[in-house]
Structures are given as C-alpha cells and as structure tokens.
Amino acid sequence: MTTATEATEQRTFDSLNPATGAVVGTHPRHDAAAVHRTVERAGEAARWWAGLGFEGRRRRLLDYKAVLVRELPRIAGLVREETGKPIGDATLETVLTITHLDWAARHARKVLGPRRVSPGLLGANLAATLEYLPLGVVGVIGPWNYPVFTPMGSISYALAAGNAVVFKPSELTPGVGVLLAELFRESVPEREVFQVVTGLGETGAALAADPGVGKIAFTGSTATAKRVMAACAANLTPLVAECGGKDALIVDADADVAAAADAALWGAMSNAGQTCVGVERVYVVEPVYDAFMRELTERAAAVRSGEDYGPITMPAQTEVIRRHLDDALAKGGRAVVGGADAVRPPYVDPVVLTDVPEDSSAVREETFGPTLTVRKVADAEEALERANAVSYGLGGTIFSGNPRRAMELARAMLSGMTAINSIISFAGVPALPFGGIGDSGFGRIHGADGLREFARPKAVSRQRFPLPGMHITTFRRTPAEMARLVKLITFVHGRRRR
C-alpha cells in the first residue's frame, strides 16, 4: 500500500459527507514514525523515478492521465461525497486537473532539460550549461475545498520534474487523496513514487518536519502556513505556500455590466464561496453601479444553496461567515440579498452586501463563504486603490471595454494573477503560474514556474581551451595580464550610455 498502513498506533478517523453527516470512509491517523517510513520509501522511489528521464516519466504520466479520464465519474463522485459540492463542480475540477497533468508531462523536458547558455565575453573559452534536477521527495499538504485540482497542481508538476511525492490530504477529504494515489499505481506499479499519509494536523506537521523531504507544497490558511514554515525551518526545508485570498473584481464604466454581474456571482457563490481565488469584494464605478446591482441581485435571487452549490464543508467556517455578516451589518452595511439569517448550517444562502465599511472584517478578512460586498466608487483608480488595500494578494478580476485600460489595471492590481473580462480563467491555463503575494503566500505552481519550483538549478561551466595571455585565476598571474583585463573591461563596459 502507498498509504503507510503500518502506522505504529492503530488510530483512525472518519471522513464525513458535510451535507448529511454520513461516514464516507475511515482512514488511519499516521504518526511521525509512519510518516518517516513513508518518506524513506519515497526517497528510494525518487532515485528510480529520476533515472527514468523525461521521456520515461512522460509516458507514465500520460498513462496516468488516461486512467484519470477513465475514472472521472468515480473521482467526481467521491469529491461530491466528501465535500458536498455538486457533481458538475466536482467534474470540472477533475477535468482541469487532467489538462494540467498533460501540460506538465509534455513540457517538463523543454523547461527543465539541459541547455547551453552564453558564457559572455570573459568566458569565451567556456561552455556553459544549465539544467534543473529533481529535489528528491516533495511533501504536499492539500486543502479540502478543491481536493483534486489544488493538490494535483503541485503533485503533477513535482512528478514531472522527477520527484517522488508524499501527499497529506485534508482530514476532510482523505479518500480523494487515497484514490488519486491508488490510480497512479496502475500506471507506475514498479515503485512507490506517489504515496499518501492520512491524519489530522500532527500528520502534516510530521511531514513538514521530516528531514527526508526536499520541499513542502502547502495550500491552506495563512495562519497554518506560518506553522508549517516553522516546522520546515528545523531542516531548512523550502516551502511553496498558497494561502488565502480576498480577491476583488473591478467594474469599469465601459464594462459589459451583465457579464460582470454574472462573473461576480459565480466567483462569489460557486463552491459555496469556498474558493481561495473566489470573488469576495466588488468595486463598481458610479455610472454603471445601479445597472450592475440590478443585474447582480436579480441573478443572486435565483441561486439556491443545496442545489446550485453545496454545504460549507468545514463546520467551523459557518461561524466565521456569521461573524463577518454580523460585523458588516452592525457597522452600517445593508443586505440586498440574504442577510444574517442566511447562515443555516451546514448551508449558507447567497448574501450580497452594500455600504459595508472598508475596515470591517467582511472586507478585510477572508470570509470563505457565499457572500459578496459591493461598493460604489468614483472611478477605476479609486477601485484599484481599495482593491489593493488588503494584506492578501492572490487573484483578481477586471471588467472593462477598453483592452489597454484593462491591461493597465490588471498590471497594477497587487495580486499574483488577474483575469480580464472572465472569472478565474488564469487557473485553467496550464502555462500560467499560480500563486500570490503578501498574506496569500509565495512561490508558484502551474506552468514553467511551477515545474522549476520542484527542481533545483544546476549550473556547469567547462573550459574548452585556455585564454592566451589571460591567466587571471592563478597565483602566477602577472601585472601585464591584469592590465589587459582592465583594458578589456574598460573597452566593453566603460562607456556611459544614455
């Protein structure tokens, strides 16, 4: 098994369907000893996996992709059971996962393989090469809100880069992680290249602290990321962290208002708002504010919790949502859709708030529920200023009819990703890196940057012939040779350019 079933303590926990409370599966709580044994096996598998080379890994990963396609209904069904989300949403995240796996497998050689680089004038007698080598074992600590798409954004790229993976899924969705590893074994039965450990917080902490791990890829809250960083610090284990967000959508005066309202609603309410790059704040310029609100409220009134989206997967999150709503209303905010009574655990009905002060928790903190604050602003500059005024910087959205203007706003938005006239579209483009700044974390998954995130650059220089009269790196160098060096540098770099 690749789930470390030899845990020293036979303790278990259940994963539950958040909509019904029914037990979906029972899984072992792996302790530090079991985690360490898993990492050791992964280390052995990593050497074999790296030795296959890019082509050998590509073939196996593309075969794994085909297995995921074949088992798509089974995967989506289990995601639905463990998260409560609609089967269509579960299917969509699995489809996106498959496209990323395909891209990583097909592009790893081009991005990471050996290539010659220019040695420069002083290195004219050298051949210089650069390549990216595997780290060994990558530990992935995944979230529950997108239990396939999000962790596989690290797993796929880490595997394509030549690493073995030990995956600790969320305790709310362990069955999905176990299934992903089981299906991988169909394509790679020779070694335990992709293994899963299950458990609660202590299992993830043990993985982060294990000295055999070459890097940790973490997705979760900012507070938890800091604890994971502390565990990694003992061994100087590097970390890529994708944390929360408080993403904003800006609607400019020449935007397609109906399309913007539809995007804002989906970005805020899909997956019950449990999306790190979901829309939580909207800033609308004054000339189109009323039209936008008519479109938004009409659409929001037709959305039904339990039908269009599922329950709040993590029970404690309902109290966070309730606190944010109460704070917003107490400070003068108005609910134009829903209200304080929208929180009906395990469901939360759609809520649209206006006139919410910018210092309220509903604007400053991640709500992670089907709620949305909308604010009227004088112009796009004010919208951008307010959008950038929070500590998070994950994603964002611009709706504008002027492509050049939209691009200017997108570049100025303090976020790792920005979509223009679409919602969360950057996540579906495998070539684009995914990650944030500020409290939203650091490092990147997806794309070429995601492949390099799970590899180490290796630089090699080889002298092809000695440079005559330029013996600089020796104790036998002469004043004449140093003079020639200074003369050369002065000729090449000494002229001021304006």
ROGU-296428 format. One line per field, with one value per residue (C-alpha): residue in three letters; residue number from 1; x, z, y. Coordinates in Angstrom, 1 decimal, padded with zeros to 4 digits. Each point is the difference from the previous one (the first is absolute). Layout:
BEGIN
residuo	(ALA;...)
num	(NUM;...)
xx	(X;...)
zz	(Z;...)
yy	(Y;...)
This chain:
BEGIN
residuo	(MET;THR;THR;ALA;THR;GLU;ALA;THR;GLU;GLN;ARG;THR;PHE;ASP;SER;LEU;ASN;PRO;ALA;THR;GLY;ALA;VAL;VAL;GLY;THR;HIS;PRO;ARG;HIS;ASP;ALA;ALA;ALA;VAL;HIS;ARG;THR;VAL;GLU;ARG;ALA;GLY;GLU;ALA;ALA;ARG;TRP;TRP;ALA;GLY;LEU;GLY;PHE;GLU;GLY;ARG;ARG;ARG;ARG;LEU;LEU;ASP;TYR;LYS;ALA;VAL;LEU;VAL;ARG;GLU;LEU;PRO;ARG;ILE;ALA;GLY;LEU;VAL;ARG;GLU;GLU;THR;GLY;LYS;PRO;ILE;GLY;ASP;ALA;THR;LEU;GLU;THR;VAL;LEU;THR;ILE;THR;HIS;LEU;ASP;TRP;ALA;ALA;ARG;HIS;ALA;ARG;LYS;VAL;LEU;GLY;PRO;ARG;ARG;VAL;SER;PRO;GLY;LEU;LEU;GLY;ALA;ASN;LEU;ALA;ALA;THR;LEU;GLU;TYR;LEU;PRO;LEU;GLY;VAL;VAL;GLY;VAL;ILE;GLY;PRO;TRP;ASN;TYR;PRO;VAL;PHE;THR;PRO;MET;GLY;SER;ILE;SER;TYR;ALA;LEU;ALA;ALA;GLY;ASN;ALA;VAL;VAL;PHE;LYS;PRO;SER;GLU;LEU;THR;PRO;GLY;VAL;GLY;VAL;LEU;LEU;ALA;GLU;LEU;PHE;ARG;GLU;SER;VAL;PRO;GLU;ARG;GLU;VAL;PHE;GLN;VAL;VAL;THR;GLY;LEU;GLY;GLU;THR;GLY;ALA;ALA;LEU;ALA;ALA;ASP;PRO;GLY;VAL;GLY;LYS;ILE;ALA;PHE;THR;GLY;SER;THR;ALA;THR;ALA;LYS;ARG;VAL;MET;ALA;ALA;CYS;ALA;ALA;ASN;LEU;THR;PRO;LEU;VAL;ALA;GLU;CYS;GLY;GLY;LYS;ASP;ALA;LEU;ILE;VAL;ASP;ALA;ASP;ALA;ASP;VAL;ALA;ALA;ALA;ALA;ASP;ALA;ALA;LEU;TRP;GLY;ALA;MET;SER;ASN;ALA;GLY;GLN;THR;CYS;VAL;GLY;VAL;GLU;ARG;VAL;TYR;VAL;VAL;GLU;PRO;VAL;TYR;ASP;ALA;PHE;MET;ARG;GLU;LEU;THR;GLU;ARG;ALA;ALA;ALA;VAL;ARG;SER;GLY;GLU;ASP;TYR;GLY;PRO;ILE;THR;MET;PRO;ALA;GLN;THR;GLU;VAL;ILE;ARG;ARG;HIS;LEU;ASP;ASP;ALA;LEU;ALA;LYS;GLY;GLY;ARG;ALA;VAL;VAL;GLY;GLY;ALA;ASP;ALA;VAL;ARG;PRO;PRO;TYR;VAL;ASP;PRO;VAL;VAL;LEU;THR;ASP;VAL;PRO;GLU;ASP;SER;SER;ALA;VAL;ARG;GLU;GLU;THR;PHE;GLY;PRO;THR;LEU;THR;VAL;ARG;LYS;VAL;ALA;ASP;ALA;GLU;GLU;ALA;LEU;GLU;ARG;ALA;ASN;ALA;VAL;SER;TYR;GLY;LEU;GLY;GLY;THR;ILE;PHE;SER;GLY;ASN;PRO;ARG;ARG;ALA;MET;GLU;LEU;ALA;ARG;ALA;MET;LEU;SER;GLY;MET;THR;ALA;ILE;ASN;SER;ILE;ILE;SER;PHE;ALA;GLY;VAL;PRO;ALA;LEU;PRO;PHE;GLY;GLY;ILE;GLY;ASP;SER;GLY;PHE;GLY;ARG;ILE;HIS;GLY;ALA;ASP;GLY;LEU;ARG;GLU;PHE;ALA;ARG;PRO;LYS;ALA;VAL;SER;ARG;GLN;ARG;PHE;PRO;LEU;PRO;GLY;MET;HIS;ILE;THR;THR;PHE;ARG;ARG;THR;PRO;ALA;GLU;MET;ALA;ARG;LEU;VAL;LYS;LEU;ILE;THR;PHE;VAL;HIS;GLY;ARG;ARG;ARG;ARG)
num	(1;2;3;4;5;6;7;8;9;10;11;12;13;14;15;16;17;18;19;20;21;22;23;24;25;26;27;28;29;30;31;32;33;34;35;36;37;38;39;40;41;42;43;44;45;46;47;48;49;50;51;52;53;54;55;56;57;58;59;60;61;62;63;64;65;66;67;68;69;70;71;72;73;74;75;76;77;78;79;80;81;82;83;84;85;86;87;88;89;90;91;92;93;94;95;96;97;98;99;100;101;102;103;104;105;106;107;108;109;110;111;112;113;114;115;116;117;118;119;120;121;122;123;124;125;126;127;128;129;130;131;132;133;134;135;136;137;138;139;140;141;142;143;144;145;146;147;148;149;150;151;152;153;154;155;156;157;158;159;160;161;162;163;164;165;166;167;168;169;170;171;172;173;174;175;176;177;178;179;180;181;182;183;184;185;186;187;188;189;190;191;192;193;194;195;196;197;198;199;200;201;202;203;204;205;206;207;208;209;210;211;212;213;214;215;216;217;218;219;220;221;222;223;224;225;226;227;228;229;230;231;232;233;234;235;236;237;238;239;240;241;242;243;244;245;246;247;248;249;250;251;252;253;254;255;256;257;258;259;260;261;262;263;264;265;266;267;268;269;270;271;272;273;274;275;276;277;278;279;280;281;282;283;284;285;286;287;288;289;290;291;292;293;294;295;296;297;298;299;300;301;302;303;304;305;306;307;308;309;310;311;312;313;314;315;316;317;318;319;320;321;322;323;324;325;326;327;328;329;330;331;332;333;334;335;336;337;338;339;340;341;342;343;344;345;346;347;348;349;350;351;352;353;354;355;356;357;358;359;360;361;362;363;364;365;366;367;368;369;370;371;372;373;374;375;376;377;378;379;380;381;382;383;384;385;386;387;388;389;390;391;392;393;394;395;396;397;398;399;400;401;402;403;404;405;406;407;408;409;410;411;412;413;414;415;416;417;418;419;420;421;422;423;424;425;426;427;428;429;430;431;432;433;434;435;436;437;438;439;440;441;442;443;444;445;446;447;448;449;450;451;452;453;454;455;456;457;458;459;460;461;462;463;464;465;466;467;468;469;470;471;472;473;474;475;476;477;478;479;480;481;482;483;484;485;486;487;488;489;490;491;492;493;494;495;496;497;498)
xx	(000.0;001.1;-002.0;002.5;-002.5;002.7;-000.6;001.4;-003.2;-003.2;-002.0;-002.6;-002.3;-003.1;-000.6;-003.6;-002.4;-000.5;-003.5;-001.3;002.5;000.3;003.4;001.7;003.1;002.3;003.7;003.1;001.5;003.6;002.5;003.5;001.6;-002.3;000.5;003.8;-000.2;-002.1;002.5;002.9;-001.8;-000.7;003.7;000.8;-002.7;001.2;003.3;-001.6;-002.6;002.7;002.0;-002.8;000.7;-002.5;-001.2;-000.6;-001.9;-002.0;-001.3;-001.0;-001.6;-002.0;-001.2;-001.0;-001.9;-002.0;-000.8;-001.3;-002.2;-001.3;-000.8;-001.3;-003.6;001.5;002.3;-002.7;-002.4;002.4;000.7;-003.8;-000.3;002.9;-000.7;-003.7;000.6;-002.2;001.2;000.5;002.4;001.9;000.2;001.3;002.9;001.0;-000.1;002.3;002.3;000.4;000.9;002.7;001.4;000.2;001.9;002.5;000.8;000.5;001.9;002.4;002.9;-000.2;-000.2;002.4;002.3;003.7;000.6;003.0;000.3;002.3;003.1;000.6;003.2;002.1;-001.1;000.7;002.1;-002.8;-003.0;-002.9;-003.0;-003.1;-002.4;-002.5;000.3;-002.6;-000.1;-000.6;-003.2;-002.6;-002.6;-003.4;-002.5;-003.3;-003.3;-003.6;-001.7;001.4;001.4;001.1;000.8;002.0;002.4;000.4;001.3;003.0;000.1;-000.2;002.8;002.2;-000.3;000.7;003.1;001.3;-001.0;-001.8;-003.0;-001.4;-003.5;-001.8;-003.6;-002.3;-001.7;-003.3;000.8;002.5;-001.8;000.6;003.8;000.1;-001.9;002.4;003.0;-001.7;-000.8;003.6;001.2;-001.8;002.4;003.1;-000.1;003.8;000.8;-001.9;000.4;-003.2;-001.1;-002.6;000.0;-003.3;-000.7;-000.6;002.3;002.7;000.4;000.6;002.4;002.0;000.3;001.1;002.6;001.4;003.7;-000.5;-002.4;001.6;-002.8;-003.5;-002.9;-002.7;-003.5;-002.1;-000.5;002.7;000.1;000.6;002.6;002.0;-000.1;001.1;002.8;001.2;000.0;002.0;002.5;001.6;001.5;000.0;-002.6;-001.2;-003.7;-002.5;-003.1;-003.3;-002.1;-003.3;-001.3;-002.4;-000.3;-001.6;-001.9;000.1;-002.8;001.0;-002.4;000.2;-000.3;-002.6;-002.1;-002.0;003.1;001.7;-002.9;-000.2;003.7;-000.1;-002.8;001.7;003.3;-001.6;-002.6;001.4;001.3;-001.9;002.6;002.7;002.5;003.3;-000.2;-003.7;-001.5;-000.7;000.0;-001.3;000.7;-002.2;000.4;-002.9;-001.4;-000.8;-000.5;-003.9;-000.1;002.6;-002.0;-003.2;001.7;001.8;-003.0;-002.3;002.4;000.9;-003.6;-000.3;003.0;-000.8;002.3;-000.3;-000.8;002.4;002.7;000.6;000.4;002.8;002.5;001.8;-002.6;002.0;-000.1;-003.6;000.8;002.6;-002.6;-002.6;002.5;000.9;-003.7;-000.9;003.0;-000.8;-003.7;000.9;002.3;-002.7;000.2;-003.2;-001.0;-001.7;000.0;-000.2;001.0;001.0;-002.5;001.8;002.2;-001.9;002.7;001.2;-001.3;000.4;-002.4;001.4;000.7;000.7;001.0;000.4;001.2;002.3;002.8;003.5;001.2;-002.5;001.0;-002.2;002.3;003.4;-000.1;-000.6;-003.6;000.1;-003.7;-002.7;000.0;001.0;000.5;-000.6;001.1;-000.6;003.2;000.6;002.3;002.3;002.9;-001.9;-001.1;003.6;001.1;-002.6;000.6;003.7;-000.6;-000.2;002.9;-001.0;001.1;-001.1;-002.2;-002.3;-002.3;-000.4;-003.0;000.5;-000.8;003.4;002.7;002.9;-001.7;-000.9;003.6;001.3;-002.4;000.9;003.7;-000.5;-002.1;002.1;-000.7;001.8;-002.7;-002.6;-002.8;-001.4;-003.7;-000.1;000.0;002.9;001.0;003.7;-000.4;-001.1;003.1;002.7;002.8;-000.7;001.5;-002.4;000.8;-000.2;001.8;-000.3;-002.2;-001.0;003.4;003.0;001.4;-002.0;-001.6;-001.1;001.9;003.7;000.4;-001.9;002.4;003.0;-001.5;000.6;003.5;003.4;002.0;003.4;002.6;003.0;002.9;002.7;003.2;000.5;003.4;002.2;-000.1;003.5;001.5;-003.0;000.9;-002.0;-001.0;003.4;002.7;002.3;-001.9;002.0;-000.6;-000.1;-002.8;-002.0;000.6;-001.4;-003.1;-000.6;000.5;-002.5;-002.6;000.5;-000.6;-003.1;-001.7;001.7;-002.1;-003.0;-003.2;-003.0)
zz	(000.0;-000.5;002.9;002.8;001.6;002.3;002.4;003.4;001.7;-001.5;000.3;-002.6;-000.9;-002.2;-003.0;-000.1;-002.6;001.2;-001.4;001.7;002.7;-001.4;000.3;-003.4;001.1;002.9;-000.2;002.2;002.0;-001.0;002.6;-000.5;-000.1;-002.8;-001.9;000.3;-001.4;-002.9;-000.8;000.1;-002.5;-002.1;000.0;-001.4;-002.6;-000.9;-001.2;-002.3;-001.2;-000.8;-001.8;-002.5;-001.6;-001.5;-002.6;002.4;002.4;-002.8;-001.2;003.5;000.9;-003.3;000.8;003.5;-001.8;-002.0;003.2;001.6;-003.1;000.2;003.7;-000.2;001.2;002.9;001.1;-000.4;002.0;002.9;-000.1;000.2;003.0;002.0;-000.8;-000.8;-003.2;-003.1;-002.3;-002.8;002.1;001.1;-003.7;-001.0;002.5;-001.1;-003.7;000.7;002.0;-003.0;-002.3;002.4;000.3;-003.7;-000.3;002.7;-001.5;-003.5;000.9;002.8;-002.4;-001.7;003.2;002.2;-002.4;-000.7;-002.2;-000.9;001.2;-001.2;002.1;-000.8;-001.3;003.0;-000.3;-003.7;000.6;002.0;-000.8;002.5;000.6;002.2;001.0;002.8;002.1;002.2;003.7;001.1;002.1;-000.1;002.8;-001.0;002.6;-001.7;000.7;000.1;-002.2;-003.3;001.1;-003.5;-001.9;002.7;001.3;-003.5;-001.1;002.2;-000.4;-003.8;-000.4;002.7;-001.6;-003.5;001.4;001.2;003.6;002.1;002.0;003.4;000.2;003.2;-001.0;002.2;002.7;-001.5;-003.4;000.6;-002.2;-003.1;000.7;000.6;-003.3;-002.0;001.3;-000.7;-003.6;-000.4;000.8;-003.0;-002.2;002.2;001.9;000.2;002.9;002.6;-001.7;001.1;003.6;002.4;003.7;001.8;003.3;001.7;000.5;001.7;-003.1;-002.2;002.6;000.0;-003.8;000.1;002.6;-001.5;-001.1;-003.0;-001.7;-002.6;-000.2;001.4;-002.1;002.3;-000.7;002.8;002.3;000.6;003.7;-000.7;-002.6;002.7;002.2;-003.0;-000.6;003.6;-000.4;-003.2;001.6;002.1;-003.2;-002.2;-002.2;-002.6;-000.3;-002.7;001.7;-001.6;002.7;000.2;-002.0;000.1;-003.7;-001.6;-003.2;-001.6;-002.3;-002.2;-001.7;-003.4;001.2;-001.1;003.2;-000.5;-000.6;003.0;002.3;-001.2;000.6;003.4;001.1;-001.2;001.5;003.4;000.3;-001.9;002.4;002.7;-000.2;001.2;-002.7;000.8;-003.2;000.3;-000.2;003.4;-000.8;-002.9;-000.8;-002.7;-001.5;000.7;-003.6;-000.2;003.7;-000.1;-003.2;001.5;003.2;-001.9;-002.0;003.1;002.3;-002.6;-000.7;003.7;001.0;-002.3;001.5;002.5;002.6;000.0;-003.7;-001.8;002.5;003.0;003.7;002.0;000.1;003.2;002.7;001.9;-003.0;000.4;003.2;-001.9;-002.6;002.6;001.8;-003.2;-000.8;003.4;000.1;-003.5;000.9;003.4;-001.6;-002.4;-002.9;-001.8;-001.2;-003.4;-000.4;003.0;003.5;003.4;-000.1;-003.1;002.1;000.4;000.7;-001.9;-002.7;-000.5;-002.4;-002.4;001.6;-001.8;002.2;-000.9;002.0;002.0;001.6;-001.3;003.5;000.7;000.2;-003.0;-002.1;001.6;000.9;-002.1;000.5;-002.1;-000.4;-002.5;000.8;-002.0;000.9;-002.7;000.2;-002.2;-000.9;-002.0;-002.5;-000.8;001.8;003.3;-000.7;-000.5;003.2;002.1;-001.7;000.9;003.6;001.6;001.1;-002.5;-003.6;-001.7;-003.0;-001.4;-002.8;-002.3;-002.2;-002.5;-003.6;-000.7;-000.4;000.6;003.1;001.3;-000.4;001.9;002.9;-000.1;000.3;002.8;002.0;002.9;-000.7;-001.4;-002.7;-001.6;-002.4;-002.5;-001.1;001.3;003.4;001.5;-003.6;000.9;002.0;-003.2;-002.0;000.8;-001.3;002.5;003.5;003.0;003.3;002.0;001.9;003.5;002.3;-003.0;000.1;-002.3;-002.7;-003.0;-001.2;-003.7;-003.1;-000.5;003.3;001.7;-001.6;001.2;003.5;000.4;-001.4;000.8;-002.5;-000.8;-001.7;-001.7;-001.7;-002.0;-001.3;-003.6;-000.3;002.0;-000.9;-001.1;002.0;002.4;002.9;002.6;002.5;001.1;002.3;-003.0;-001.7;-001.0;000.2;-003.8;-000.1;002.5;-002.0;-003.1;002.0;001.2;-003.6;-001.3;002.6;-000.6;-003.7;000.4;003.0;000.5;-002.3;001.5;-001.9;000.1)
yy	(000.0;003.6;001.3;-000.9;-002.5;-001.2;002.9;-000.8;001.0;-001.5;003.2;001.0;002.9;000.2;002.3;001.2;001.2;003.6;000.1;-003.1;-000.8;-003.5;-001.8;-000.1;-001.9;-000.9;000.7;-000.4;002.8;-000.4;001.2;001.3;-003.4;-001.2;003.3;-000.5;-003.5;001.2;002.8;-002.6;-002.2;003.1;000.8;-003.4;000.4;003.5;-001.2;-002.6;002.6;002.6;-002.7;-000.5;003.3;002.4;-002.4;-002.8;002.2;001.6;-003.3;-001.1;003.3;000.1;-003.5;001.2;002.8;-002.6;-001.9;003.2;000.5;-003.5;000.4;003.5;-000.9;-001.9;002.8;002.7;-002.2;-000.3;003.7;000.6;-002.3;001.5;003.7;000.1;002.0;-000.7;-002.7;002.5;002.0;-003.1;-001.1;003.5;000.0;-003.5;001.0;003.0;-002.3;-002.3;002.9;001.1;-003.5;-000.2;003.4;-000.9;-003.4;001.4;003.2;-001.3;-000.7;003.3;002.0;-002.0;-001.8;000.9;003.0;002.1;003.5;002.8;000.2;003.7;001.7;-000.9;-003.6;-000.3;-003.1;-001.7;-002.1;000.8;-002.2;000.2;-002.7;-000.6;-003.1;-001.7;000.8;-003.6;-000.2;002.7;000.2;001.3;001.2;000.5;001.8;-001.2;002.5;-001.2;-003.4;-001.1;003.2;001.8;-002.7;-001.5;003.5;-000.8;-003.8;000.0;002.5;-001.6;-003.4;001.4;001.6;-003.4;-000.1;-002.5;001.4;-000.6;001.5;000.9;000.9;001.9;-002.0;001.1;-001.6;-002.9;-002.4;002.1;000.0;-003.7;-000.6;002.2;-002.0;-003.3;001.0;001.1;-003.5;-001.3;001.9;-000.3;-003.3;-000.4;002.4;002.0;003.3;001.6;-000.9;001.4;000.4;000.9;001.6;003.3;002.9;-001.9;-002.2;003.0;001.5;-003.3;000.2;003.6;-000.8;-003.2;000.4;-002.2;002.5;002.3;002.4;000.6;001.2;001.3;001.4;001.3;003.0;002.6;-000.9;-003.7;000.9;001.7;-003.1;-002.1;002.4;-000.4;-003.7;000.2;002.4;-002.7;-001.6;003.1;-001.8;002.4;000.7;001.1;001.4;000.8;001.6;001.9;002.9;002.9;000.4;003.1;000.5;003.5;001.1;003.0;002.4;-001.6;-003.6;-002.5;000.3;-003.1;-002.1;001.6;-000.7;-003.6;-000.5;001.6;-002.2;-003.2;001.1;000.7;-002.8;-003.1;-002.7;001.9;002.7;-002.4;001.0;001.7;002.0;000.6;003.5;001.5;003.7;002.0;003.6;001.6;003.4;002.3;000.4;-003.8;-000.8;000.0;-002.1;-002.5;-000.3;-000.8;-002.7;-001.4;-000.1;-001.5;-002.8;-000.6;-000.3;-003.0;-001.9;-002.7;-001.5;-003.8;000.1;002.3;-000.4;-002.3;000.4;001.6;-002.9;001.0;000.5;002.6;002.3;000.8;001.9;002.1;000.8;000.9;002.2;001.9;000.5;001.2;002.4;001.4;000.6;001.5;002.5;001.3;-002.5;-001.0;-003.4;000.3;-003.8;-002.3;001.2;-001.1;-002.9;-001.4;-002.2;-003.3;-002.6;-001.8;002.3;003.8;001.7;002.7;003.3;003.3;003.0;003.7;003.0;-002.2;002.1;-000.8;-000.8;-002.7;-003.7;-000.7;002.2;-000.6;-003.7;-003.1;-001.1;-003.2;-000.1;000.9;003.7;003.1;003.6;002.6;003.6;003.0;002.0;003.1;-001.5;-003.0;001.7;000.0;-003.6;-001.0;001.8;-001.8;-003.3;000.2;001.2;-003.5;-002.3;-002.7;-000.2;-003.2;000.7;002.7;000.9;003.1;000.6;002.7;000.7;001.6;-002.7;002.3;001.5;-003.4;-001.2;003.1;-000.7;-003.7;000.7;002.5;-002.4;-001.4;-003.7;-003.0;-000.4;002.2;-001.0;002.5;-000.3;-003.5;-001.7;-002.0;-000.8;000.0;-003.2;-001.9;001.1;-002.6;002.2;002.8;-000.1;000.0;001.6;003.1;002.8;001.3;-002.0;-002.2;-001.7;-000.4;-002.3;-001.3;-003.1;-000.6;001.0;000.1;001.8;-002.9;-002.6;002.0;000.3;-003.7;-000.2;001.5;001.9;-001.7;002.2;-001.5;001.8;-001.9;001.6;-000.8;001.6;002.4;003.7;001.0;002.8;000.1;-002.3;001.8;-002.7;-001.0;001.2;000.1;002.8;003.0;003.8;000.0;-002.5;002.0;003.1;-001.7;-001.1;003.6;001.3;-002.6;000.9;003.7;-000.5;-002.1;001.6;003.4;002.1;001.7;-000.5;002.2)
